[in-house]
Amino acid sequence: MKRKCDLSRSTSETQIALTLNLDGSGSADITTGVGFFDHMLTLFTKHGQFDLTIKATGDNADNHHVIEDIGILLGKAFYQTLGDKAGINRYAFQFTPMDEALCRTCVDISGRSFLVFNVPLTREFIGDFETEMLEEFFIAFTHNSKMTLHIESLYGTNNHHIVEGIFKSLGRTLNNACAIESGNTEIPSTKGIIE
């Protein structure tokens, strides 16, 4: 079973092309126009062992539109590649330290989109990335992937470390949740379906 897709999204504000392979090797080719965000998505891909290509351009009003729209498209890509969810682990969590910071991500591939986001940051920007866009990205991602996602910064003082820990943690969490055990064909729900 091939768990990969190619998607694109074109609006008056952004143009995005995305390729996702859930069963990859951690290969990333990311160009969003927001350098710090490229770095975070590359870390996410490496630690998730996905293959991910994103080519995006935006209207340059600020980086809100391109970051939110990538969240939309990446969420749709996960939803599409997971298909009927047969055999997946469904649940996973990860604690990830990044120097002085410790982050936790927990996911349920449930067919229900819900985000709990508890990440206090103290800077307006990290490089060219507006920190308020971190939550907006994850809102768009969870809504379109139909996952429940809990993200928490347990402690830390360096905002770069906190955000980096989140993306590394989420990559590993999704890798575990999306994994299929050999021979398992069951849909992990008593309902018999995950929409």
C-alpha positions as CSV (number, residue, x, y, z in Angstrom):
1,M,0.0,0.0,0.0
2,K,1.4,3.3,-1.1
3,R,0.9,6.0,1.5
4,K,1.9,9.0,-0.5
5,C,0.2,12.0,-2.2
6,D,0.8,15.1,-4.3
7,L,-1.3,18.1,-3.5
8,S,-1.4,21.7,-4.5
9,R,-3.3,24.8,-3.4
10,S,-3.5,28.1,-5.3
11,T,-5.2,31.2,-4.0
12,S,-4.9,34.9,-4.5
13,E,-2.6,34.9,-1.4
14,T,-0.4,31.7,-1.8
15,Q,0.7,29.0,-4.3
16,I,1.8,25.8,-2.7
17,A,2.8,22.4,-4.0
18,L,3.4,19.5,-1.6
19,T,4.4,15.9,-1.8
20,L,4.2,13.6,1.3
21,N,5.3,10.0,1.6
22,L,4.5,8.6,5.1
23,D,6.8,5.6,4.6
24,G,9.9,7.6,3.6
25,S,13.4,8.0,5.0
26,G,13.3,11.6,6.4
27,S,14.1,13.4,3.1
28,A,13.0,17.0,3.1
29,D,13.0,19.6,0.4
30,I,11.2,22.6,1.9
31,T,11.0,26.2,0.5
32,T,8.4,28.4,2.1
33,G,10.0,31.8,2.0
34,V,10.2,31.8,5.8
35,G,13.7,30.5,6.7
36,F,13.0,29.4,10.3
37,F,9.8,27.6,9.2
38,D,11.8,25.8,6.6
39,H,14.1,24.6,9.3
40,M,11.3,23.5,11.6
41,L,9.5,21.5,8.8
42,T,12.8,19.9,7.8
43,L,13.3,18.8,11.5
44,F,9.8,17.5,11.6
45,T,10.4,15.5,8.4
46,K,13.7,14.0,9.6
47,H,12.4,12.9,13.0
48,G,9.1,11.7,11.5
49,Q,11.0,9.6,8.8
50,F,8.6,11.0,6.2
51,D,9.5,12.3,2.8
52,L,8.2,15.8,2.4
53,T,8.6,18.4,-0.4
54,I,7.0,21.8,-0.1
55,K,7.4,24.6,-2.6
56,A,5.4,27.7,-1.5
57,T,5.2,31.4,-2.3
58,G,3.0,34.0,-0.7
59,D,1.8,37.5,-1.1
60,N,4.5,38.9,1.2
61,A,2.0,40.9,3.3
62,D,3.5,39.0,6.2
63,N,4.1,35.3,6.7
64,H,0.6,34.6,8.1
65,H,-0.9,33.4,4.8
66,V,1.8,31.0,3.7
67,I,2.2,29.4,7.1
68,E,-1.5,28.9,7.6
69,D,-2.0,27.6,4.1
70,I,0.9,25.1,4.5
71,G,-0.9,23.9,7.7
72,I,-4.1,23.4,5.7
73,L,-2.3,21.5,2.9
74,L,-0.1,19.4,5.1
75,G,-3.1,18.4,7.2
76,K,-5.0,17.3,4.1
77,A,-2.0,15.3,2.9
78,F,-1.9,13.4,6.2
79,Y,-5.6,12.8,6.0
80,Q,-5.4,11.5,2.5
81,T,-2.4,9.3,2.9
82,L,-3.8,7.6,6.0
83,G,-6.8,6.4,4.0
84,D,-9.1,4.3,6.1
85,K,-6.6,4.1,9.0
86,A,-6.5,0.3,8.9
87,G,-3.6,-1.1,11.0
88,I,-2.3,2.2,12.3
89,N,-1.3,2.6,16.0
90,R,-3.6,5.7,16.1
91,Y,-2.3,7.0,19.5
92,A,1.2,8.2,20.3
93,F,3.1,10.6,22.5
94,Q,6.6,11.9,22.8
95,F,8.6,13.9,25.4
96,T,11.4,15.7,23.6
97,P,14.2,17.7,25.3
98,M,16.0,20.4,23.5
99,D,18.7,21.7,25.7
100,E,16.9,23.5,28.6
101,A,13.5,23.0,27.1
102,L,11.1,20.0,27.4
103,C,8.1,19.6,25.1
104,R,5.4,17.0,24.9
105,T,3.2,16.1,22.0
106,C,0.3,13.6,22.1
107,V,-1.8,12.6,19.1
108,D,-5.0,10.7,18.4
109,I,-5.7,10.0,14.7
110,S,-9.4,10.0,15.6
111,G,-11.3,11.6,12.7
112,R,-12.0,14.5,15.2
113,S,-10.0,17.7,14.9
114,F,-9.1,19.2,18.2
115,L,-6.0,21.2,19.4
116,V,-4.8,21.8,22.9
117,F,-1.9,24.3,22.6
118,N,-0.1,25.3,25.8
119,V,3.1,27.0,24.5
120,P,4.0,30.3,26.1
121,L,6.5,32.2,24.0
122,T,8.2,35.5,25.0
123,R,9.4,36.8,21.6
124,E,7.4,38.2,18.7
125,F,9.8,36.8,16.1
126,I,12.2,33.9,15.9
127,G,14.3,34.9,12.9
128,D,11.7,35.7,10.2
129,F,8.9,33.6,11.8
130,E,6.1,35.4,13.7
131,T,5.7,33.3,16.9
132,E,1.9,33.8,17.0
133,M,1.8,31.8,13.8
134,L,2.9,28.7,15.6
135,E,-0.6,28.1,17.0
136,E,-2.3,29.1,13.7
137,F,-0.2,26.5,11.8
138,F,-1.3,23.8,14.2
139,I,-5.0,24.9,14.2
140,A,-4.9,24.6,10.4
141,F,-3.1,21.3,10.5
142,T,-5.4,19.6,13.0
143,H,-8.6,20.9,11.4
144,N,-7.5,19.4,8.0
145,S,-5.9,16.2,9.2
146,K,-8.9,15.5,11.5
147,M,-6.5,14.6,14.3
148,T,-6.6,15.4,18.0
149,L,-3.3,17.0,19.0
150,H,-2.0,18.2,22.4
151,I,1.1,20.3,22.4
152,E,2.7,21.5,25.6
153,S,6.0,23.3,26.5
154,L,6.6,21.9,29.9
155,Y,9.5,24.3,30.6
156,G,12.2,26.2,28.8
157,T,13.6,29.7,28.3
158,N,14.9,29.8,24.8
159,N,12.1,30.3,22.3
160,H,14.0,28.7,19.5
161,H,14.7,25.6,21.6
162,I,11.0,25.4,22.6
163,V,9.7,25.5,19.0
164,E,12.4,23.2,17.7
165,G,11.5,20.7,20.4
166,I,7.9,20.8,19.4
167,F,8.5,20.1,15.7
168,K,11.0,17.3,16.5
169,S,8.5,15.8,19.1
170,L,5.6,16.0,16.7
171,G,7.6,14.3,13.9
172,R,8.3,11.3,16.2
173,T,4.8,11.2,17.6
174,L,3.2,11.1,14.1
175,N,5.7,8.5,13.0
176,N,4.6,6.2,15.8
177,A,0.9,7.0,15.4
178,C,0.9,6.4,11.6
179,A,3.0,3.2,11.8
180,I,1.3,0.0,10.8
181,E,2.3,-3.2,12.6
182,S,3.1,-6.1,10.3
183,G,0.0,-8.0,9.4
184,N,-2.4,-5.7,11.3
185,T,-5.4,-4.8,9.1
186,E,-7.8,-3.7,11.9
187,I,-9.2,-0.2,12.1
188,P,-8.3,0.9,15.6
189,S,-11.8,1.9,16.7
190,T,-14.8,0.1,18.3
191,K,-16.9,1.9,15.7
192,G,-15.2,0.0,12.9
193,I,-14.5,3.3,11.1
194,I,-12.4,6.4,11.6
195,E,-13.7,9.1,9.3
